Amino acid sequence: MAKEISKAVVKRMPRYYRYLGELLDDGVERISSKDLSKRMRVTASQIRQDLNNFGGFGQQGYGYNVKYLYDEIGKILGLDQKHNIIIVGAGNLGQALANYTKFEKLGFDIIALFDVNPSLKGKDIRGIKIHMLDELDEFCQENRVDIAALTMPKSKADETAHHLVKLGVHAIWNFAHVDLDLDDEDVVVESVHLSDSLMRLSYDIVQKRS
């Protein structure tokens, strides 16, 4: 049985990957946990503890080989594999996601968008075709879909998410302003509530002013 890693550790792994990528761009070949901690504002002890969950990767007196650690964390995060994404909801947010080219560099390929607006039928975003929602079943049967991003009104999000699971999609990236009721389904959900982030920011601003 695989060792269960805490969500807090998993949440920090993309930060490690991002900072290590910046180090590579700067031509840095190796780095100590102490120097990495200064960049990331995480203690050196925390870094060592986090990485020890996956085998450590460092050498006493040498530190970390930046390229090796970057590649290994990429494997841990599954970035050595390709992931096909569809976007359900081709409004402003859905189109903005489709236009974000960095996803492809990380191995996330957006292969289609879906919407109910007939004026969008046949159009494309960067060559990615917008389909009508009634084409979803056939598309999922003919293509491997790893992740579905929901950028649609909350009134239809839960129903659509359940339908996607039935079609074999087992990862939902939820931008709809609703908590999906998928607890009993074989699916992983990552919810991104943009307004929640703004409200937390608002709270911090008020605290600084008081």
Rosetta blueprint (number, residue, H / E / L):
1 M L
2 A L
3 K L
4 E L
5 I L
6 S L
7 K H
8 A H
9 V H
10 V H
11 K H
12 R H
13 M H
14 P H
15 R H
16 Y H
17 Y H
18 R H
19 Y H
20 L H
21 G H
22 E H
23 L H
24 L H
25 D H
26 D L
27 G L
28 V L
29 E L
30 R E
31 I E
32 S L
33 S H
34 K H
35 D H
36 L H
37 S H
38 K H
39 R H
40 M H
41 R L
42 V L
43 T L
44 A H
45 S H
46 Q H
47 I H
48 R H
49 Q H
50 D H
51 L H
52 N H
53 N L
54 F L
55 G L
56 G L
57 F L
58 G L
59 Q E
60 Q L
61 G L
62 Y L
63 G E
64 Y E
65 N E
66 V H
67 K H
68 Y H
69 L H
70 Y H
71 D H
72 E H
73 I H
74 G H
75 K H
76 I H
77 L L
78 G L
79 L L
80 D L
81 Q L
82 K L
83 H E
84 N E
85 I E
86 I E
87 I E
88 V E
89 G L
90 A L
91 G L
92 N H
93 L H
94 G H
95 Q H
96 A H
97 L H
98 A H
99 N L
100 Y L
101 T L
102 K H
103 F H
104 E H
105 K H
106 L L
107 G L
108 F E
109 D E
110 I E
111 I E
112 A E
113 L E
114 F E
115 D E
116 V L
117 N L
118 P H
119 S H
120 L H
121 K L
122 G L
123 K L
124 D E
125 I E
126 R L
127 G L
128 I E
129 K E
130 I E
131 H E
132 M E
133 L H
134 D H
135 E H
136 L H
137 D H
138 E H
139 F H
140 C H
141 Q H
142 E H
143 N L
144 R L
145 V L
146 D L
147 I E
148 A E
149 A E
150 L E
151 T L
152 M L
153 P L
154 K H
155 S H
156 K H
157 A H
158 D H
159 E H
160 T H
161 A H
162 H H
163 H H
164 L H
165 V H
166 K H
167 L L
168 G L
169 V L
170 H L
171 A E
172 I E
173 W E
174 N E
175 F L
176 A L
177 H L
178 V L
179 D L
180 L L
181 D L
182 L L
183 D L
184 D L
185 E L
186 D L
187 V L
188 V E
189 V E
190 E E
191 S E
192 V L
193 H L
194 L H
195 S H
196 D H
197 S H
198 L H
199 M H
200 R H
201 L H
202 S H
203 Y H
204 D H
205 I H
206 V H
207 Q H
208 K H
209 R H
210 S L
